[in-house]
Amino acid sequence: MEERLQKLMSAAGICSRRAAEEYLAAGRVTVNGVAASVGGKADLSRDRVEVDGVPLSAPAAHTYIMLYKPRGYVTTLSDEKGRKVVTDLLEGLSARVWPVGRLDMDSEGLLLLTDDGELTNRLTHPSHGVEKEYIVWVRGEVEPASETLLAMDELEGEAIRRPAVSVIRAENGGGCLSITIHEGRNRQVRRMCAAAGLSVTRLKRVREGRLALGRLKPGQWRRLTEKEIRLLRE
């Protein structure tokens, strides 16, 4: 059956669908010896698809990892500034995986990594609205700021879904909040807090979709169970 090349490449663990479009635009993909274009289709049962001259084939099984990302690591596969990258922490893992979404260098907590492009697309595309819950330690007036956050449907001119917000602790000059968002834009929670008059001192992601960080400690990782993989797909 013919399928879009972006889908075939992501399913084979080459890259995400978004990155596959860049591969295609750069002329790095051929179908039966002819350069392919974005939106092109192929059937692996009859067509020879090559990426950088290497035949495309689906992997026997995908890899799914949950990592407790510590502060000080960037969520990329390499960094031109020489900073530590999250894949440095995956000692003993032979599969090539990539981070699902982002978690900025100063933040910590749950980060998923996989070689499954389809699942990556499902978890990161804004149309799916996958929940991401954070515990946020802040300085500022917590109670009034929490009301501002609850009513927030726009951030710097861009529409967002209103977050779920609860106060874990409020004290003079600061406290701790639980904030759940549905998008995952760059430094979104930090920017939301700043717009509500709060300064973030620590930010930890504790849940994505129906998966919770659990007992993992900073720098530790584990493979997802079959049940957890099903939960991510639902």
NUDO-298585 format. One record per residue: residue in one letter; x, z negated, y of N, C-alpha, C in turn. Coordinates in steps of 0.05 Angstrom, whole numbers, plus 5000, padded with zeros to 4 digits. Each point is the difference from the previous one (the first is absolute). Example, Ala and Ser with C-alpha at 12.3 -4.5 7.8 and 13.67 -1.06 7.14 Angstrom:
A526448444886498250005024501850005024
S499350145021501649995024498549865022
REM end
This chain:
M501750004976498350005024501750005025
E499450175019501550015025499549765017
E502149895012499849785018501950055024
R499449875022501750045024502849904993
L502050145011502849934995500649725010
Q498849925022500649725010499149804980
K497850054986499049814980501850004976
L500850244991501850014977502649865005
M501150045024502649875006499849705002
S497849905012499749715001499549884973
A498450144983499449904973502550004983
A501950185006502550014985502149805009
G499349855022501849795010502250115018
I499750255009502150115018499849865027
C497749985011499649895027497049965005
S499349895023497249985007498850275008
R497450025002498850255008500950095028
R500249805018500950065027502850125000
A501849884985502750104998500150274986
A498250044981499950264986499550235019
E498349955020499450215020502650085015
E501749805005502550065014501950164982
Y500049934974501650164981499150295000
L497450044999498850274999500750155026
A499649875022500650135026502950085003
A501849844987502850065001500950214980
G498250104983500750214981501449894975
R499749754994501449874978498550034973
V497650125002498350014976499550304993
T500350074975499350274991498049994977
V498450214998498250034977500650274988
N500949994975500950254986502050165016
G501849865013502250125015499350085028
V497649965009499150085027499649745017
A501150005024499749775018497049945004
A499349744997497249925003499549905028
S497549975007499249915027498149764997
V499649865022498249775000497250094993
G498749864981497450084991500050184976
G502450094991500250164976499349854975
K499250154979499249874975501650114977
A500049854978501450094975498849864977
D500550114976499149884975502649964984
L500849754995502549954987500050094971
S497750064989499950104972500850294999
R500050145022500850285000502050085022
D500149845021501850075023502549834999
R502250125009502549855003500349925029
V499749745005500349895027502749865002
E501650075020502649885004500249875027
V501349775001500549865026503149985002
D501150135020502950025003501350104975
G498750194987501150134976499649854974
V498749775002499649844976497150034991
P499450074974497350044991498449745002
L497550035008498249775004498649944974
S500049744993498549914976499049725006
A497749944989498849735004501649794984
P500449775011501449794985498249894978
A501349894979498549884978498349775009
A501049845019498549785010501049935028
H498249905017500849925027501049714999
T501349935022501049735003498749865024
Y499149764996498649855021501349725004
I501049955024501549765005498749845023
M500049734997499349835022502549845008
L500750015025502449875010499349805022
Y501349775001499849835023502350085018
K499350165021502050095019500949775018
P502549945001500949795019500450135027
R500149835020500750095027502850125000
G500550195017502750125002500450254984
Y497950104986500250244984498050215013
V500850254999498250215010498850154976
T497550105004498550124978500450305000
T502550084996500850284997501950024976
L500550244991501850044977502950015009
S500550065026502649995011499849955030
D502149915013499949945028502550095014
E499650165021502350115014501649795015
K498749775005501449795015501449804981
G499950064974501449834981498749734994
R497449985007498549754994499349994971
K499449764991499249964972497350124995
V499750144977497550134993498849864975
V497350024998498649844980500950084971
T500750254996500750094973502749874991
D501549895019502449854992499349754983
L497549915002499249764986499150054972
L499650264993498950064973502150034979
E501649804997502250004981498950034972
G501250194985499250044972497850204996
L498850115022497950194998501250285001
S499550164980501250274998498250215013
A497449955002498150205011500550025030
R499550255011500250045029497249955012
V499849805015497449935013500350005030
W497850015014500049985029498049795009
P500349895025498149805010497350135006
V497949854995497350085006499349885027
G500050175021499549895027502549875011
R499649845021502249885014499649705004
L502349875003500049715007502649985017
D499749945026502350025017502249804993
M502450055011502449854992499749705004
D498549925021499849725006497749864985
S498550164984497849894985500849974970
E498349844986500649954971497450024984
G500449984974497649984982499750244982
L497550034992499350194979500650295008
L501550144983500650285004499850144973
L498350214999499850154975501950245001
L501250074977501750234997499250154975
T500050265001499250164977501250285001
D499650154979500750295000497450164995
D497749875005497450134997499050095028
G500250255005499250115026497049985005
E498450034979497149985003499249725009
L501149804987499349725008501149945028
T502450105006501149965027498050115021
N498950244995498250115019497449845002
R499149894978497549845001500449755016
L502349874997500549745013500750035029
T501150235008501050025028498250175018
H498450184989498450175017497849835014
P499850035027498049835015497250034990
S499250234989497250044991499249804978
H501949894985499349824979499849715009
G501149935024499649745011500849774982
V502250024986500949794982500849755016
E498949774993500549755014502949914996
K501149885022502649884999499849735015
E500649794985499749735012502749885006
Y500249885024502549885009499649715008
I502049844995500149735012501950025023
V499049925024501550045024500449745015
W502549935005500749765015500450095029
V498849875019500050095028500549775019
R500850095025500049825023497950105019
G498549815012497950075019497549854993
E497950065015497449864996498550144977
V500049874977499050134976497050045000
E498449805007497150024998498950235017
P500550015026498950235015501250274991
A502550004992501250254991498750104974
S499149824983498750084975497450145006
E498549915020497550135008500650285011
T502250035016500750265010500750194977
L501549904981500850164977497550104984
L498149824996497750064984498350235013
A500150025026498550205014501550265005
M502550004991501850235006499350254984
D499150215014499550254986501650235012
E502049935016501850205012502749875004
L502150164996502749905004501650215014
E500649955025501650185016498850285000
G497350015003498650265002499250124974
E500749884977499350114974497949824987
A497950124989497949854987501049874974
I499249754995500749864975497449874990
R499949944975497849844989500549715008
R497949865007500349725007501249844978
P502049845005501349854979498449754992
A500649904977499049734992502149805008
V499249795014501949805011498949724995
S501849834990499349724997502349835009
V499449775012502149825010500849814977
I502450014992501049814979500949745013
R501350025023500949755014500250075029
A499049825017500250035029501149735011
E502150025016501149765012500950085029
N500949815014500850055028502250205002
G499350235011502150215004500550194977
G498449994979500550184978498249944976
G500850124977498449964976500450224980
C498150034982500350194978497250144995
L500150264995497550154996500250174975
S497750064988499850204980498750245013
I501350244998498950245013500050224979
T497750124996499750224981499350265015
I501650214996499550255013499550224979
H499350245010499250214981501750265005
E501850005020501550245006502949984990
G501749865014502849984993501750165018
R499350025026501750145019502549845006
N501950135012502649885006499749745015
R501049784989500049735012497249935011
Q497950084985497349975010499249715005
V500549824981499249735004501549875024
R502550065002501549895023498950105026
R499350255001498950125025497349885006
M498449964979497349885004500349725012
C501849844988500449735009501050005029
A501850185007501050015028497750075019
A498250184991497750075017498149765004
A500149814981498349765002501449775013
G502450045009501549795014501749824982
L500650104976501549844981502850124995
S501949834995502750084992500549934971
V500650204984500349964971502949894994
T500149784986502649894992500650064970
R498050054984500450064972497650154990
L500450214983497850164990500550054971
K498049944983500350034971497550144989
R500450224986497750144987499649864973
V497549924995499449854975498150154981
R498850225010498150154983499850295009
E499750184981499450275005497950094981
G497750095010497750064983499249744986
R499950014973499349774984502449864987
L502450085008502449884989501249805020
A500549764989501249785016503049974993
L501549905019502949964996500649804978
G498349794998500449814979502549835003
R501449954978502349825000502750135004
L500150255006502650135005501449875023
K502649984999501649895021501550225014
P501049965024501450215015502150134983
G499950274999502050154985499250054971
Q498049864989499250044973498150234997
W500050134977498150224994499149994971
R497850134995499050034973498450254997
R499650094975498350234995497049925001
L498350175009497149955000499050024971
T497949844995498750024974498050245000
E499150084977498150214998497449935015
K499249754999497649915014500450035030
E502349925010500650025029500050295009
I501150184984500050285007497250115002
R498249914982497250085001498749905025
L500649755008498849895024500850165025
L502550105000500850165023498650275001
R499250104977498750264999497049985006
E498949774998497049975004499250035029
REM end
